């Protein structure tokens, strides 16, 4: 394995000595899974969130980046496990369709994004998403934050929102940013994806969706930094062309930069085809976002 000078991880520079130590651990324990290796390394270096939980997701992504560059050699990924992203979500009366709510937006304002943080909230969020989103609920890749969209007046739930780790490679996005493959590897964690957006079907409020997006670009980056220690500078989302026109994203000043190739968002080897072609929308969170994303 070759050595390098340093590597970024959650806003910090990992020293050559630490990287060499990681390489030794990976080589010494070849039968550990990638997640088990990530947990081991997080324990070793005390890579933890403010809550005390290990940064397992970010560490695994960091290890895979080192693996892609030939610095370490990870065990083969368990494809069977990775592909099982459709959990069995039950249906209860608490998520049944309600009477239509058709009011002016001002009657619901101010809107709130309440972050999902405990088991009961997660189970309810899963159930709503699986019941009413056309893709259902699927386990997201990498890091994620989930929210309930609520009215501050009576705290009634209006929908659900999720942000998660970005697509590994998208030609239209990468060309718009203008970064190299190396810059993308180093700085991809500074992008987050709006991977789920659901307004409940009985909520019929004009301009609600675009208002939620405007609120999200103000709140989510701070929450992401508090949880993962890395401040995002760009948001992305993918909109299925056959189902939606992306009107709410355009109204919230997201930029349409092109479309996907239909290979799937995490296809690193260019082997998957036949996925739905989707429009790519981006929202810069900083005036210097390109400088941040193109750091070497």
N, C-alpha and C positions, 0 to 999 in steps of 0.2 A: 504494500500500500504506500502511496506517495503522501508526503506531508504538505501542509499549506501554512500560510502565515496566520490567518485568523478567519473566522466565519461568523456571520451575524446570527443571533438567536434571540427572538423576542426583545429586540432593541439593544442587546448587549453584544460585544465582540467576544467570541469564544477563543481562548488562547491556543497556540499550537500544542502546549503540554496537555491541555484538556482534550483536544482532538485526538492526540496520540493515545491518551488513556481510554477514550471511547473506542478507538480502533482495537486496542488490546482486549477490552471487554467483549466486543463483537466477535473477535477471533477466538476468544477463550470459551465462549458459550454458544457454539453454533446451533444447538438444539432449542434455544429459546426462540419464541416467536418475536416478531418485530415489536409488538405491543409490550411483551415481557421485557425486551431489551430497553425500550423507552422508559418503562417504570423503573428498571434497575438504575439507569443513568440519571433519571430525575432524582432518585433517592440519593445517589452518590453526590451530586452537585447541588442538592437542595433546590431544584427547579420547581418551585411551588407557586400557586396562586395566593393572593391575600387570604383566601379562605383556608389555606393549608393543604388543599388538594394538589396532587402532582400535575405538572403540565405535560401529561402523556401524549395528547393529540399533537401539540406543537413539537414535542421532542421526536415523535415518530416521523413527522414531516421533515424535521431537521436531519434525521438519520437517513431518510430516503434521498434527501438532497446530496448528502455526502456520498451515498451509494451511487447515485447517478453520475457523480463526478469522479468515481473510481477511488475515492479516499478510503472507504471501507467497503466490505462486501457483506450485505445483509442476507439472511436466509430467504429462500423463496417465499413470496407472498401466498398466503392461503386463499386461493381464488374462490374456493367453495364458501369460505366464511365471508369473504368480502361481498359476494354476490347476494347474500341473504339479507337484503335491505328492506324487505317488505314484512314487517312484523304483523302479528295477529292482534288487531285492535277491536275491542268489544264495542257494542252499541248500547247506550242506556237512555233513559227518558230525559236526562238532563241536557242532551244535545238535540232533542227533537225540534223540528221546524216550528217557529213561532209565528204569531200574527204579523202581517206586514207592518213595517215602520217606515212611513213616508213623511218626513219633516224637513224643514230647512236646516242647513248645516249649523247655523248660528244657535239653533235650539239644542244642539248637542255639545257645543263648545263651552269650555276648552276641552279638546280631546286629550286623552292620556295613552301612553304606551307603557303598560305594566309588565315588567319582565317576569317571565316564568322562572321560579326559583326552587320550588319544592315538589315533592312527589305528586301530591294531589293536583297541583296546577299543571304539571307535565301530562298526567293522564288525561285531564280534561282537554288540554290543548291537542294531544294526539287524536282524541276522539273527534273533536270538531274538524280537524284537518282531514282525517281519514274519511269522514262522512260527507264533507261538502267540497273539498278541493278535487279537481278532476284527476290529479295524479295520486290522490290519497296521501297517507303518511308513509314516508320512507326515511330510514336512518340517514342523516346527512353525512357527507364526507367531512372529516376534520372538525375544526372548531365550529361552534354555533351558539347563537343567542335567539331565544324565542320570546314573543310578546303577545299579550292580549290587547286589542284595540278597544278602548273603553271611552264612554262619555263621562265627564267629570260631574255631571249633574246627578245622575243616579247610579253611576258605575256600571251601567248596563254594557255587556260585551257586544261589540259590533263586528269583530273579526279577529283574525290571527295573522301574525307576521313572523318571519324567520330570516335571519342572516347567518351565513355559514362561509366556510372556506371557499376560495375562488376556483374557477376552472383552471386546470393546469396550463392549457394552451388554447388560444383562440386567435386565428390569423387576423381577423378584423380588429379585435381589441389590441393585439400586440402591435399591429401596424399603426394604429391610431396613437398609441403611446410612443412608439418609436424606439423601444428598448431592444437590446440584444438578448440572445438566449441566456447568456451568463447573468445579465442584469435581471432578467425575469426570475431565474433560479434564486438569486439573492434577495429579491424584494417582493416576490409574489405575495408574501404574507401581509403586505400593506394594502391589499385589495380584499374587500369582502363582498359576498354575493347575497342579494335579496333572493333567496332560493324558494321562499313560499310567501304568497300574499293572498289572503282570503278575506273578503267582505261577505258576511253571512247573507244567504240568498233572500232573506226576508227584510234586509236593510236596504231601503231605496232612498238614498240621500245624495243629491247632486253635489259633485265636487268632493265627496268624502275621501275617495281613494287618493286623489292628488294631495289633499290636505294631510293625510296620514304619511305619505311619502315625504312631504316637506318637514313634518315633525321628526320623522325617522333620521333624516340626514343631520339633524341637530343633536339628537339624543344617543343614537346607536354608537357613533365613534367613541364617545366618552365611556359608555358601558363596555365596549370591546376592549378599550385600553385598561380599564379597571380589572377586567376578567383575565385578559391574556397578555397584558404588558406590551402590546404593540398597537400604535395608533394608526388606523387605516387612513389612506389619503385618496382612495378612489372606491366607489361602489359600482357594482355591475349587476345586471339582471338579464335573464333570457325570457323572451316572450314568444309563445307558440303562435306562428303566423296564421295558422288555420283556425285559431280560436279567438284571438284578441288582436286589436289594432295598436295596443300600446298607448292609448290615448291618455291615461292617467300619468304615465311616465313623462310623456311629452309636456303635459300641462304642468308637471312639477319640475320642468327644465332639465330632465335627463336627456342625454345626447344619443341619438341613434347613430351607430358607427358601422353597421353592417349586419351580417347574419352568420350563423354557424354552418358548418359543413354537414351536419347530421351524423357525426361520429360519436357523440356523447362527450360530456364535459371533462371526464377524467381519462380520456383515451391517450395515454402517453406514447403508445407504440403504433398509433395510426392503423389499428386493426379492426376497429368497430365501425360499422356502417348501418344505415337504415333508421337512425334516430330521426325524430321530427326536426325539421329545419326551424331555427328560432332567430328572432331579431335580437340584436345585442344593444342594450342601452347602458350608458355609463354616466356617473355623476361625480365630478371632481369635488373633493372635500377640502382641498387646499389650493391656493393659487400657485404654489410651487410643487404640485403633485408630480409633474414630470421629473423635476430634479430629484425628488425623493425616490421615484421608481427607477431612475436610471443611474443611481449610485453604484459605483463599482466596488 
